[in-house]
């Protein structure tokens, strides 16, 4: 490489460093402001954005977008590791031990993702191909996990109607339980799955009374109860109880570490010892044995032991945003504030001419008039959601200040929409 090419590279590098420096840092992380594409929920769609400076981005697409901070990165860097497939990674073993204590379960297993964790649970509970599980028709396991229970485990699903609070009618559940086994015509009912908090229904918390009655019915018919508890720590904080109080009504649970708790990757699957022994085999078959995974488990331990208390902040910011939707003038938004129990807000638009996709595009763009009105450009990233709604999710990378900026953007977009409508008349 010539000296000339080296000089050019150095100058280019200096330009990049200077460009990064002017943006400062957020949450202790020095970053260049990036403008990722806005996506429909689990779909892909790009939104343009004006090159206006300064621009502040508030990412409310999901609590999966969180990034590990300095303390978590340090814990990962210093983690002691071993071969977890051999059971010899001390950091993984410590995470699993702590999880059993927190969840009130006999044993726990660290797995790469929530989808794998739920699939493992289905595989272990439903031991024969053609066994059946009963799930809510709007559950994440039924809608967003590619039908893995049928595709990979050979397990049949039957659904019950998910109610607005995330529960389902227990009489309907009872009517779905098969009683013909071993008649060759029917599958065998093995498992009931619940989701807490409930994603599609806007982060709703399952009442303890519902879980108690569900477990009683499941025991009566010899069924297992598995909880997709990706956000069960949000539920525990919202109800003001230890997670073990919730999970005493379930046989097994899957708890995500990489959503509101802020770890970069990983889920804990917990349950009885014999269940986890079989789960280890299923994890291996699915490619989930990660060898020196203590680097990831270190982040999970910090997430589980240090990040739960701050979830209350996310709930508070989400409720403030929901209240602002109601108070917006002009009145463009509809939301049931009583249904905002945790960190997810689902809302709709009063004007059918403004679609959720168009609204999300406008929230993600910056206009010249916005800089004059608000003093800065604000990009708020959200997803169009089911039933013609919009979903916004709070997490550790969204502060109270960010929430207020998002509220200002809401008002600006509503005002712009009304003005455009009046000009068109």
ZAKEZA-820077 format. One record per residue (C-alpha): residue number from 1; x, y, z; residue in one letter. Coordinates in nm, 2 decimals, always signed. Last residue first. Layout:
N
NUM;X;Y;Z;A
...
This chain:
425
425;-6.14;+2.10;+0.10;X
424;-5.78;+1.99;+0.04;X
423;-5.64;+2.28;+0.25;X
422;-5.85;+2.17;+0.54;X
421;-5.72;+1.81;+0.53;X
420;-5.36;+1.93;+0.50;X
419;-5.41;+2.15;+0.81;X
418;-5.57;+1.86;+1.00;X
417;-5.28;+1.63;+0.91;X
416;-5.02;+1.89;+1.00;X
415;-5.18;+1.94;+1.34;X
414;-5.19;+1.56;+1.41;X
413;-4.83;+1.52;+1.30;X
412;-4.71;+1.80;+1.53;X
411;-4.91;+1.67;+1.83;X
410;-4.76;+1.33;+1.80;X
409;-4.41;+1.48;+1.75;X
408;-4.45;+1.66;+2.08;X
407;-4.55;+1.34;+2.24;X
406;-4.24;+1.16;+2.10;X
405;-4.02;+1.44;+2.24;X
404;-4.19;+1.39;+2.58;X
403;-4.11;+1.02;+2.56;X
402;-3.75;+1.09;+2.47;X
401;-3.72;+1.31;+2.77;X
400;-3.86;+1.04;+3.00;X
399;-3.60;+0.81;+2.86;X
398;-3.62;+0.54;+2.59;X
397;-3.31;+0.32;+2.58;X
396;-3.43;+0.11;+2.87;X
395;-3.75;+0.01;+2.70;X
394;-4.09;+0.14;+2.59;X
393;-4.30;-0.02;+2.31;X
392;-4.53;+0.16;+2.06;X
391;-4.79;-0.03;+1.85;X
390;-5.02;+0.12;+1.59;X
389;-5.37;-0.02;+1.52;X
388;-5.56;-0.13;+1.21;X
387;-5.65;-0.46;+1.37;X
386;-5.29;-0.58;+1.41;X
385;-5.00;-0.34;+1.42;X
384;-4.83;-0.07;+1.22;X
383;-4.49;-0.04;+1.39;X
382;-4.32;+0.26;+1.55;X
381;-4.01;+0.48;+1.50;X
380;-4.02;+0.84;+1.62;X
379;-3.79;+1.07;+1.43;X
378;-3.76;+1.41;+1.59;X
377;-3.62;+1.72;+1.42;X
376;-3.53;+2.01;+1.64;X
375;-3.67;+2.33;+1.77;X
374;-4.02;+2.20;+1.78;X
373;-4.20;+2.43;+1.55;X
372;-3.91;+2.55;+1.33;X
371;-3.76;+2.20;+1.31;X
370;-4.11;+2.06;+1.23;X
369;-4.16;+2.30;+0.95;X
368;-3.85;+2.17;+0.77;X
367;-3.99;+1.82;+0.78;X
366;-3.86;+1.51;+0.96;X
365;-3.98;+1.16;+0.88;X
364;-4.04;+0.86;+1.12;X
363;-4.37;+0.99;+1.26;X
362;-4.48;+1.06;+0.90;X
361;-4.40;+0.70;+0.80;X
360;-4.57;+0.56;+1.11;X
359;-4.89;+0.76;+1.02;X
358;-4.88;+0.64;+0.66;X
357;-4.86;+0.27;+0.78;X
356;-5.13;+0.32;+1.04;X
355;-5.36;+0.47;+0.77;X
354;-5.47;+0.83;+0.77;X
353;-5.79;+0.85;+0.56;X
352;-5.97;+0.65;+0.83;X
351;-5.94;+0.95;+1.06;X
350;-5.97;+0.84;+1.43;X
349;-5.63;+0.67;+1.44;X
348;-5.57;+0.37;+1.66;X
347;-5.37;+0.29;+1.97;X
346;-5.17;+0.01;+2.12;X
345;-4.92;+0.10;+2.39;X
344;-4.67;-0.15;+2.53;X
343;-4.46;-0.10;+2.85;X
342;-4.70;-0.23;+3.12;X
341;-5.07;-0.19;+3.21;X
340;-5.20;+0.02;+2.92;X
339;-5.55;-0.13;+2.90;X
338;-5.70;+0.14;+3.13;X
337;-5.57;+0.40;+2.88;X
336;-5.79;+0.27;+2.61;X
335;-5.65;+0.46;+2.31;X
334;-5.79;+0.66;+2.02;X
333;-5.59;+0.93;+1.83;X
332;-5.66;+1.23;+1.61;X
331;-5.81;+1.47;+1.86;X
330;-5.67;+1.81;+1.74;X
329;-5.56;+1.86;+2.01;X
328;-5.40;+1.56;+2.18;X
327;-5.53;+1.48;+2.53;X
326;-5.61;+1.12;+2.46;X
325;-5.28;+1.05;+2.29;X
324;-5.10;+1.24;+2.58;X
323;-5.26;+0.99;+2.82;X
322;-5.11;+0.70;+2.62;X
321;-4.76;+0.86;+2.62;X
320;-4.77;+0.92;+3.00;X
319;-4.88;+0.55;+3.04;X
318;-4.59;+0.43;+2.83;X
317;-4.35;+0.65;+3.03;X
316;-4.47;+0.51;+3.36;X
315;-4.45;+0.15;+3.24;X
314;-4.09;+0.20;+3.11;X
313;-3.99;+0.35;+3.45;X
312;-4.14;+0.06;+3.63;X
311;-3.91;-0.16;+3.42;X
310;-3.62;-0.01;+3.63;X
309;-3.66;-0.27;+3.90;X
308;-3.60;-0.56;+3.67;X
307;-3.26;-0.45;+3.54;X
306;-3.01;-0.56;+3.81;X
305;-3.06;-0.93;+3.88;X
304;-3.21;-1.07;+3.56;X
303;-3.03;-0.83;+3.32;X
302;-2.69;-0.87;+3.50;X
301;-2.73;-1.25;+3.49;X
300;-2.82;-1.24;+3.12;X
299;-2.52;-1.03;+3.03;X
298;-2.30;-1.28;+3.20;X
297;-2.49;-1.56;+3.02;X
296;-2.38;-1.42;+2.68;X
295;-2.01;-1.44;+2.76;X
294;-2.09;-1.76;+2.94;X
293;-2.18;-1.91;+2.61;X
292;-1.86;-2.10;+2.56;X
291;-2.03;-2.40;+2.40;X
290;-2.36;-2.27;+2.23;X
289;-2.58;-2.58;+2.23;X
288;-2.90;-2.45;+2.06;X
287;-2.88;-2.65;+1.74;X
286;-3.23;-2.78;+1.75;X
285;-3.12;-3.13;+1.85;X
284;-2.90;-2.99;+2.13;X
283;-3.19;-2.79;+2.27;X
282;-3.41;-3.09;+2.26;X
281;-3.16;-3.29;+2.46;X
280;-3.12;-3.02;+2.72;X
279;-3.50;-2.99;+2.74;X
278;-3.52;-3.36;+2.84;X
277;-3.31;-3.28;+3.15;X
276;-3.51;-2.96;+3.20;X
275;-3.84;-3.15;+3.22;X
274;-3.68;-3.40;+3.47;X
273;-3.57;-3.11;+3.69;X
272;-3.90;-2.94;+3.69;X
271;-3.94;-2.60;+3.51;X
270;-3.74;-2.32;+3.36;X
269;-3.65;-2.20;+3.01;X
268;-3.43;-1.89;+3.02;X
267;-3.39;-1.68;+2.71;X
266;-3.09;-1.53;+2.54;X
265;-2.94;-1.23;+2.34;X
264;-2.82;-0.88;+2.38;X
263;-2.94;-0.84;+2.74;X
262;-3.16;-0.54;+2.81;X
261;-3.41;-0.65;+3.06;X
260;-3.69;-0.49;+2.85;X
259;-3.63;-0.74;+2.57;X
258;-3.31;-0.96;+2.56;X
257;-3.36;-1.17;+2.87;X
256;-3.67;-1.35;+2.76;X
255;-3.84;-1.58;+3.01;X
254;-3.99;-1.92;+2.90;X
253;-4.20;-2.09;+3.17;X
252;-4.28;-2.43;+3.29;X
251;-4.54;-2.61;+3.51;X
250;-4.74;-2.29;+3.57;X
249;-4.95;-2.16;+3.86;X
248;-4.64;-2.11;+4.08;X
247;-4.52;-1.88;+3.80;X
246;-4.71;-1.57;+3.91;X
245;-4.60;-1.58;+4.27;X
244;-4.25;-1.68;+4.16;X
243;-4.23;-1.36;+3.96;X
242;-4.22;-1.17;+4.29;X
241;-4.53;-0.94;+4.32;X
240;-4.61;-0.58;+4.26;X
239;-4.86;-0.65;+3.99;X
238;-4.70;-0.42;+3.73;X
237;-4.35;-0.54;+3.84;X
236;-4.44;-0.90;+3.81;X
235;-4.61;-0.85;+3.47;X
234;-4.30;-0.67;+3.34;X
233;-4.09;-0.96;+3.46;X
232;-4.33;-1.19;+3.26;X
231;-4.22;-1.02;+2.94;X
230;-4.11;-1.33;+2.74;X
229;-4.33;-1.53;+2.98;X
228;-4.46;-1.78;+2.73;X
227;-4.62;-1.98;+3.01;X
226;-4.65;-2.36;+2.98;X
225;-4.94;-2.54;+3.16;X
224;-4.93;-2.92;+3.16;X
223;-5.26;-3.12;+3.12;X
222;-5.38;-3.41;+3.35;X
221;-5.75;-3.31;+3.32;X
220;-5.80;-3.20;+3.67;X
219;-5.45;-3.05;+3.69;X
218;-5.53;-2.84;+3.39;X
217;-5.85;-2.71;+3.54;X
216;-5.68;-2.61;+3.87;X
215;-5.40;-2.45;+3.67;X
214;-5.65;-2.24;+3.47;X
213;-5.83;-2.13;+3.79;X
212;-5.50;-2.01;+3.95;X
211;-5.39;-1.84;+3.63;X
210;-5.72;-1.66;+3.60;X
209;-5.70;-1.55;+3.97;X
208;-5.35;-1.42;+3.91;X
207;-5.48;-1.18;+3.65;X
206;-5.28;-1.20;+3.32;X
205;-5.10;-0.87;+3.25;X
204;-5.18;-0.70;+2.92;X
203;-4.88;-0.58;+2.71;X
202;-5.09;-0.45;+2.42;X
201;-5.33;-0.73;+2.33;X
200;-5.08;-0.85;+2.06;X
199;-4.80;-0.89;+2.32;X
198;-4.97;-1.05;+2.61;X
197;-4.77;-1.02;+2.93;X
196;-4.79;-1.31;+3.00;X
195;-4.87;-1.56;+2.73;X
194;-5.05;-1.88;+2.80;X
193;-5.00;-2.23;+2.67;X
192;-5.21;-2.54;+2.75;X
191;-5.05;-2.89;+2.70;X
190;-5.12;-3.26;+2.65;X
189;-5.45;-3.31;+2.46;X
188;-5.42;-3.64;+2.27;X
187;-5.50;-3.63;+1.90;X
186;-5.82;-3.80;+1.78;X
185;-5.93;-4.07;+1.53;X
184;-5.72;-4.36;+1.67;X
183;-5.92;-4.36;+2.00;X
182;-5.66;-4.37;+2.27;X
181;-5.76;-4.10;+2.36;X
180;-6.12;-3.98;+2.31;X
179;-6.14;-3.71;+2.57;X
178;-5.99;-3.42;+2.39;X
177;-5.98;-3.08;+2.57;X
176;-6.14;-2.81;+2.35;X
175;-6.46;-2.78;+2.55;X
174;-6.26;-2.71;+2.87;X
173;-6.09;-2.42;+2.70;X
172;-6.42;-2.27;+2.60;X
171;-6.53;-2.30;+2.96;X
170;-6.21;-2.14;+3.06;X
169;-6.27;-1.83;+2.85;X
168;-5.94;-1.68;+2.74;X
167;-5.70;-1.44;+2.89;X
166;-5.50;-1.16;+2.72;X
165;-5.71;-0.88;+2.86;X
164;-5.89;-0.83;+2.52;X
163;-5.99;-1.20;+2.51;X
162;-5.80;-1.46;+2.31;X
161;-6.04;-1.71;+2.15;X
160;-5.92;-2.07;+2.20;X
159;-5.70;-2.25;+1.96;X
158;-5.61;-2.61;+1.86;X
157;-5.26;-2.70;+1.78;X
156;-5.11;-3.02;+1.65;X
155;-4.76;-3.12;+1.75;X
154;-4.52;-3.27;+1.49;X
153;-4.22;-3.11;+1.66;X
152;-4.06;-2.93;+1.37;X
151;-4.33;-2.79;+1.14;X
150;-4.62;-2.85;+1.38;X
149;-4.47;-2.68;+1.69;X
148;-4.27;-2.45;+1.46;X
147;-4.58;-2.29;+1.32;X
146;-4.37;-2.00;+1.21;X
145;-4.32;-1.85;+1.55;X
144;-4.53;-1.53;+1.51;X
143;-4.90;-1.63;+1.52;X
142;-4.94;-1.94;+1.75;X
141;-4.65;-1.88;+1.99;X
140;-4.71;-1.51;+1.99;X
139;-5.07;-1.57;+2.10;X
138;-5.36;-1.43;+1.91;X
137;-5.56;-1.76;+1.87;X
136;-5.48;-1.85;+2.23;X
135;-5.32;-2.19;+2.26;X
134;-5.42;-2.56;+2.33;X
133;-5.16;-2.82;+2.26;X
132;-5.21;-3.15;+2.08;X
131;-5.01;-3.48;+2.05;X
130;-4.97;-3.60;+1.69;X
129;-4.61;-3.68;+1.73;X
128;-4.55;-3.81;+2.08;X
127;-4.37;-3.63;+2.36;X
126;-4.59;-3.32;+2.39;X
125;-4.45;-3.16;+2.71;X
124;-4.09;-3.19;+2.59;X
123;-4.14;-3.08;+2.23;X
122;-4.38;-2.80;+2.34;X
121;-4.12;-2.67;+2.59;X
120;-3.84;-2.69;+2.33;X
119;-4.05;-2.49;+2.09;X
118;-4.11;-2.22;+2.35;X
117;-3.74;-2.19;+2.42;X
116;-3.65;-2.19;+2.06;X
115;-3.89;-1.90;+1.99;X
114;-3.76;-1.72;+2.30;X
113;-3.41;-1.73;+2.18;X
112;-3.05;-1.87;+2.24;X
111;-3.12;-2.11;+2.53;X
110;-3.02;-2.10;+2.90;X
109;-3.18;-2.38;+3.10;X
108;-3.35;-2.38;+3.44;X
107;-3.42;-2.62;+3.73;X
106;-3.65;-2.66;+4.02;X
105;-3.86;-2.35;+3.97;X
104;-3.93;-2.06;+4.21;X
103;-3.87;-1.81;+3.93;X
102;-3.61;-1.61;+4.11;X
101;-3.43;-1.91;+4.27;X
100;-3.44;-2.11;+3.95;X
99;-3.31;-1.81;+3.76;X
98;-3.02;-1.77;+3.99;X
97;-2.91;-2.13;+3.94;X
96;-2.94;-2.09;+3.56;X
95;-2.73;-1.78;+3.56;X
94;-2.47;-1.94;+3.78;X
93;-2.45;-2.25;+3.55;X
92;-2.41;-2.02;+3.25;X
91;-2.12;-1.83;+3.42;X
90;-1.95;-2.16;+3.53;X
89;-1.95;-2.31;+3.18;X
88;-1.89;-2.68;+3.24;X
87;-2.22;-2.84;+3.16;X
86;-2.06;-3.04;+2.87;X
85;-2.27;-2.85;+2.62;X
84;-2.17;-2.54;+2.83;X
83;-1.81;-2.58;+2.75;X
82;-1.63;-2.33;+2.98;X
81;-1.63;-1.96;+3.04;X
80;-1.54;-1.70;+3.30;X
79;-1.70;-1.37;+3.21;X
78;-1.47;-1.06;+3.20;X
77;-1.57;-0.93;+2.86;X
76;-1.94;-1.00;+2.92;X
75;-1.94;-0.83;+3.26;X
74;-1.77;-0.53;+3.10;X
73;-2.03;-0.52;+2.82;X
72;-2.30;-0.52;+3.08;X
71;-2.15;-0.24;+3.28;X
70;-2.09;-0.03;+2.96;X
69;-2.44;-0.06;+2.83;X
68;-2.60;-0.34;+2.63;X
67;-2.82;-0.23;+2.34;X
66;-3.20;-0.24;+2.34;X
65;-3.38;-0.30;+2.01;X
64;-3.58;-0.60;+2.14;X
63;-3.80;-0.36;+2.34;X
62;-3.98;-0.30;+2.01;X
61;-4.06;-0.03;+1.75;X
60;-4.04;+0.26;+1.99;X
59;-3.71;+0.40;+1.87;X
58;-3.69;+0.77;+1.96;X
57;-3.45;+0.93;+1.71;X
56;-3.32;+1.29;+1.75;X
55;-3.23;+1.49;+1.44;X
54;-3.01;+1.80;+1.44;X
53;-2.98;+1.84;+1.14;X
52;-3.22;+1.78;+0.86;X
51;-3.15;+1.52;+0.59;X
50;-3.52;+1.44;+0.52;X
49;-3.62;+1.08;+0.59;X
48;-3.75;+0.81;+0.36;X
47;-3.94;+0.52;+0.49;X
46;-3.86;+0.16;+0.40;X
45;-4.10;-0.14;+0.44;X
44;-4.01;-0.49;+0.57;X
43;-4.24;-0.70;+0.78;X
42;-4.23;-0.83;+1.13;X
41;-4.44;-0.53;+1.24;X
40;-4.42;-0.29;+0.95;X
39;-4.07;-0.17;+0.92;X
38;-3.91;+0.18;+0.94;X
37;-3.57;+0.18;+0.79;X
36;-3.27;+0.27;+1.01;X
35;-3.15;+0.63;+1.04;X
34;-2.82;+0.64;+1.22;X
33;-2.70;+0.90;+1.47;X
32;-2.33;+0.83;+1.52;X
31;-2.27;+0.69;+1.86;X
30;-2.10;+0.76;+2.19;X
29;-2.27;+0.54;+2.45;X
28;-2.32;+0.66;+2.80;X
27;-2.70;+0.66;+2.78;X
26;-2.68;+0.89;+2.48;X
25;-2.36;+1.03;+2.35;X
24;-2.24;+1.34;+2.16;X
23;-2.35;+1.39;+1.80;X
22;-2.05;+1.61;+1.71;X
21;-1.80;+1.34;+1.79;X
20;-1.93;+1.10;+1.52;X
19;-1.86;+1.34;+1.24;X
18;-1.52;+1.42;+1.38;X
17;-1.43;+1.05;+1.39;X
16;-1.56;+0.99;+1.04;X
15;-1.36;+1.28;+0.90;X
14;-1.05;+1.15;+1.08;X
13;-1.09;+0.81;+0.92;X
12;-1.12;+0.96;+0.57;X
11;-0.81;+1.16;+0.64;X
10;-0.62;+0.85;+0.75;X
9;-0.74;+0.66;+0.45;X
8;-0.62;+0.93;+0.22;X
7;-0.28;+0.94;+0.39;X
6;-0.24;+0.56;+0.36;X
5;-0.32;+0.57;-0.01;X
4;-0.05;+0.83;-0.06;X
3;+0.20;+0.63;+0.14;X
2;+0.14;+0.34;-0.10;X
1;+0.00;+0.00;+0.00;X
